[in-house]
Amino acid sequence: MKKIFSVLLITTIVTTLGSPVYASSQNPSDLQECIENSMFYNNEYRLFNEFTYQGMEINLLP
């Protein structure tokens, strides 16, 4: 049982380390500006309209 667990653990670690991770190339201030422009208040709640950012449709939940 320990041997099977060890093999699974090592396999998981090796495959996780090999997965690519990329930093976002988007400018965060542009996205923040889009979010602020889509924001409105309904009594005490902050709600968001749907908006498009760099060709992607974005829906934010309240």
N, C-alpha and C positions, 0 to 999 in steps of 0.2 A: 504494500500500500504506500509506503514512504517513497519507494522508487517511482511509482506512477505519479505521485504528487510532485516529486522533484522534476520529473521530465515535463509535466504540464507547466510547472512554474517557470522553468528555464525557457520553454517554448514561448510562453506568454511574454516573458521579459525580452527575449530576442526579437519577437515580432513587434513589440511596442517600441523598442528603441529604433527599429528600422522604419517606422512610419514617418512620412514627411510632415513637417509643421512649418507653416509660412506665416510671416507677419502680414498684417493688413497693409495694403498700400494706399488705403483711403485716408483722406485728411479728416481727422475726428471733428474739427471745428465746422466743416461743411455739414456733416451729419447732424451735429448738435444744432446747427442753425435750422435745418429741415425739421427736426423734432420740435424745436421751439415755435416754428411757424405753424405747425399742425396742432399745437396745443390750445385747448380752450377750457374754460371752467364752467361747470354746471352746478350751481350753488356752491357747495364746498368740495366737489370732486373735480379732479383734473382728468380730462378726457383728451383723446387724440383722434384726429382725422387720418384717413389713409393717405399716404403720400408715396411718391416715387423718388428713389435715390439711385443714381447711376444705372437706370434701366430696370431696377428691381422694385416691385411693389412691396411696401412695408406696412404692416398693420401692427399697431401697438395696443396692448390691452390696458385698461385703466388700473 
